[in-house]
């Protein structure tokens, strides 16, 4: 859930605000004066200018060029065959689903009823905890033979993850703005600024403790659960099979994005794809699992905050 969440198109408010036609006739332009834009429009302009500059800086620093992850050194994943890494992804996912199904069945919610918020919170928490517990056990086994594969997070990963998110965030905003503009051109109307099913549940400032519990799960549990599946398991499997970091990043990102197709529209999926590429590349460059986890958590936190308080 890249919000996995979630929904990334909350950033689209910047884009839609910058292109929404005004109901009043603008005053005549005065030569030499700055355009009369509101703060959100200035932010949108800054993002669309700043994102290409950041990409250019990353290119010249040999961070995003073809072959740059390989030149920085590959993660040591050869200690295990590709199918072992893939099995890790499957076991983490299935463990979370199994625990969630058992817990949900114990709640006694009738099959004809939509799950109430309390049941959703308990089920999501069970899924995250069950998957993370299985992932932690598997990571210990993986690390014993592949200590340099970057499969276990460390506290020192926190500042690196924050910095990686700060660098990639303007790019995500620019992708969102362009995706919203494309959606408006194709459909003629601005898309819903909240473009993820979970975010709709969490939208609006609420005193309901179950809403706050779901927000905490989205920020704290889901990023760890999903990064164990996609980065430790799937991305490592593709890297082991191909020996190509960019192939592992892009293929994993395609699968990660497709997994969100049922809960968000195409314009929001563009941002999820960009987020996954950023997290995957950061993982390969730093060889630290905590880095994509922190990036994922901050992404969800920003989206939850936008949905809750805007």
LUMTITI-414993 format. One line per field, with one value per residue (C-alpha): residue number from 1; residue in one letter; chain; x, y, z. Coordinates in steps of 0.5 Angstrom, whole numbers, plus 500, padded with zeros to 3 digits. Example, Ala and Ser with C-alpha at 12.3 -4.5 7.8 and 13.67 -1.06 7.14 Angstrom:
2
num = [1,2] $
residuo = [A,S] $
cadena = [A,A] $
X = [525,527] $
Y = [491,498] $
Z = [516,514] $
# end
This chain:
310
num = [1,2,3,4,5,6,7,8,9,10,11,12,13,14,15,16,17,18,19,20,21,22,23,24,25,26,27,28,29,30,31,32,33,34,35,36,37,38,39,40,41,42,43,44,45,46,47,48,49,50,51,52,53,54,55,56,57,58,59,60,61,62,63,64,65,66,67,68,69,70,71,72,73,74,75,76,77,78,79,80,81,82,83,84,85,86,87,88,89,90,91,92,93,94,95,96,97,98,99,100,101,102,103,104,105,106,107,108,109,110,111,112,113,114,115,116,117,118,119,120,121,122,123,124,125,126,127,128,129,130,131,132,133,134,135,136,137,138,139,140,141,142,143,144,145,146,147,148,149,150,151,152,153,154,155,156,157,158,159,160,161,162,163,164,165,166,167,168,169,170,171,172,173,174,175,176,177,178,179,180,181,182,183,184,185,186,187,188,189,190,191,192,193,194,195,196,197,198,199,200,201,202,203,204,205,206,207,208,209,210,211,212,213,214,215,216,217,218,219,220,221,222,223,224,225,226,227,228,229,230,231,232,233,234,235,236,237,238,239,240,241,242,243,244,245,246,247,248,249,250,251,252,253,254,255,256,257,258,259,260,261,262,263,264,265,266,267,268,269,270,271,272,273,274,275,276,277,278,279,280,281,282,283,284,285,286,287,288,289,290,291,292,293,294,295,296,297,298,299,300,301,302,303,304,305,306,307,308,309,310] $
residuo = [X,X,X,X,X,X,X,X,X,X,X,X,X,X,X,X,X,X,X,X,X,X,X,X,X,X,X,X,X,X,X,X,X,X,X,X,X,X,X,X,X,X,X,X,X,X,X,X,X,X,X,X,X,X,X,X,X,X,X,X,X,X,X,X,X,X,X,X,X,X,X,X,X,X,X,X,X,X,X,X,X,X,X,X,X,X,X,X,X,X,X,X,X,X,X,X,X,X,X,X,X,X,X,X,X,X,X,X,X,X,X,X,X,X,X,X,X,X,X,X,X,X,X,X,X,X,X,X,X,X,X,X,X,X,X,X,X,X,X,X,X,X,X,X,X,X,X,X,X,X,X,X,X,X,X,X,X,X,X,X,X,X,X,X,X,X,X,X,X,X,X,X,X,X,X,X,X,X,X,X,X,X,X,X,X,X,X,X,X,X,X,X,X,X,X,X,X,X,X,X,X,X,X,X,X,X,X,X,X,X,X,X,X,X,X,X,X,X,X,X,X,X,X,X,X,X,X,X,X,X,X,X,X,X,X,X,X,X,X,X,X,X,X,X,X,X,X,X,X,X,X,X,X,X,X,X,X,X,X,X,X,X,X,X,X,X,X,X,X,X,X,X,X,X,X,X,X,X,X,X,X,X,X,X,X,X,X,X,X,X,X,X,X,X,X,X,X,X,X,X,X,X,X,X,X,X,X,X,X,X] $
cadena = [A,A,A,A,A,A,A,A,A,A,A,A,A,A,A,A,A,A,A,A,A,A,A,A,A,A,A,A,A,A,A,A,A,A,A,A,A,A,A,A,A,A,A,A,A,A,A,A,A,A,A,A,A,A,A,A,A,A,A,A,A,A,A,A,A,A,A,A,A,A,A,A,A,A,A,A,A,A,A,A,A,A,A,A,A,A,A,A,A,A,A,A,A,A,A,A,A,A,A,A,A,A,A,A,A,A,A,A,A,A,A,A,A,A,A,A,A,A,A,A,A,A,A,A,A,A,A,A,A,A,A,A,A,A,A,A,A,A,A,A,A,A,A,A,A,A,A,A,A,A,A,A,A,A,A,A,A,A,A,A,A,A,A,A,A,A,A,A,A,A,A,A,A,A,A,A,A,A,A,A,A,A,A,A,A,A,A,A,A,A,A,A,A,A,A,A,A,A,A,A,A,A,A,A,A,A,A,A,A,A,A,A,A,A,A,A,A,A,A,A,A,A,A,A,A,A,A,A,A,A,A,A,A,A,A,A,A,A,A,A,A,A,A,A,A,A,A,A,A,A,A,A,A,A,A,A,A,A,A,A,A,A,A,A,A,A,A,A,A,A,A,A,A,A,A,A,A,A,A,A,A,A,A,A,A,A,A,A,A,A,A,A,A,A,A,A,A,A,A,A,A,A,A,A,A,A,A,A,A,A] $
X = [500,504,499,502,501,498,495,500,496,494,500,496,493,499,498,490,491,496,491,484,481,480,472,475,478,485,488,493,500,505,512,517,512,512,506,500,500,498,502,500,502,509,510,508,512,518,517,517,523,527,525,529,535,535,535,541,545,544,546,552,554,553,547,542,546,546,551,551,549,554,559,558,558,553,549,552,546,550,550,543,539,534,528,530,530,523,521,522,518,512,513,513,506,503,505,501,495,494,495,490,485,485,484,479,475,476,472,466,464,458,460,455,457,463,468,467,473,475,476,480,485,485,486,491,495,495,497,503,506,505,509,514,515,516,521,525,526,528,532,536,537,539,544,548,550,550,552,553,546,543,537,537,536,540,538,544,540,535,538,540,533,531,536,534,527,528,532,527,520,521,521,515,511,513,511,504,503,505,500,494,495,495,489,485,487,484,478,477,476,481,482,480,486,485,486,487,482,485,486,479,478,483,481,479,481,478,478,476,482,481,482,489,491,490,494,499,499,500,506,509,508,506,512,516,512,512,519,521,517,519,526,529,525,523,528,534,531,531,538,541,538,540,546,543,541,537,533,531,529,525,522,520,517,513,510,510,505,501,499,496,492,486,486,488,487,492,495,496,500,505,507,507,512,516,517,518,524,527,526,529,535,537,537,542,546,546,546,541,534,533,533,527,523,524,523,516,514,515,511,506,506,506,500,496,497,495,489,487,489,488] $
Y = [500,506,512,507,506,512,516,520,524,528,532,533,539,543,541,542,549,551,550,551,556,563,565,572,576,577,584,586,584,590,589,587,585,578,574,574,567,564,560,553,556,558,552,548,552,551,544,544,548,544,537,537,541,535,530,533,534,526,525,529,525,519,516,515,514,507,503,507,502,497,502,503,496,490,488,481,477,471,467,464,462,467,462,463,470,470,465,470,475,470,467,474,476,469,470,477,474,468,472,477,472,468,474,477,470,471,477,474,480,477,476,480,486,491,491,496,501,497,490,493,496,490,486,491,490,483,483,487,484,477,479,483,477,472,477,478,470,470,476,472,466,470,475,469,467,474,479,484,483,489,485,488,495,499,505,509,508,513,520,517,515,522,525,520,522,530,529,525,528,534,529,526,532,534,527,528,535,532,526,530,535,529,526,533,533,526,527,534,534,535,528,527,529,523,517,512,508,507,515,516,512,517,523,529,531,525,524,517,513,507,512,514,507,506,512,509,502,506,510,505,497,497,500,495,489,491,493,486,483,488,490,484,479,481,486,481,475,479,482,475,472,478,481,488,493,497,491,489,496,497,490,491,498,495,490,494,499,494,491,498,498,496,502,508,511,511,518,516,510,514,517,510,508,514,513,505,507,512,507,501,505,508,501,499,505,505,497,499,496,502,507,505,503,510,513,509,511,519,518,515,520,526,523,521,528,532,527,529,536,539] $
Z = [500,498,500,499,500,499,495,491,487,493,490,484,488,486,479,479,482,477,471,474,470,474,474,474,468,470,470,465,465,467,464,469,474,477,475,480,482,489,494,491,484,486,489,483,478,483,483,475,475,481,479,472,476,481,476,472,478,480,472,473,480,476,481,475,469,466,469,475,480,478,478,485,486,487,493,494,493,490,496,495,488,485,487,494,494,490,496,501,498,497,504,507,503,504,512,512,509,513,519,517,514,521,525,521,521,529,529,526,521,517,510,507,511,509,514,519,521,527,523,518,523,526,520,517,523,523,516,518,524,521,515,518,524,518,514,520,521,514,514,519,515,509,512,515,508,505,510,505,501,505,508,515,517,522,525,522,515,518,516,509,508,510,505,500,500,501,494,491,493,488,483,485,486,478,476,480,477,470,471,473,467,463,466,465,458,457,461,461,469,474,478,485,489,494,489,494,497,504,504,503,509,513,510,515,521,526,533,532,535,530,524,528,529,521,520,524,521,514,516,521,519,511,509,513,510,503,503,505,500,494,496,500,496,489,487,490,486,479,481,482,476,471,475,472,478,473,471,478,480,474,474,481,480,475,479,485,481,478,485,486,480,484,489,485,478,473,474,481,479,475,482,485,480,480,488,487,482,487,493,489,486,493,496,490,491,499,500,506,507,512,506,502,508,511,504,504,511,509,503,506,512,508,504,510,513,507,507,514,515,508] $
# end
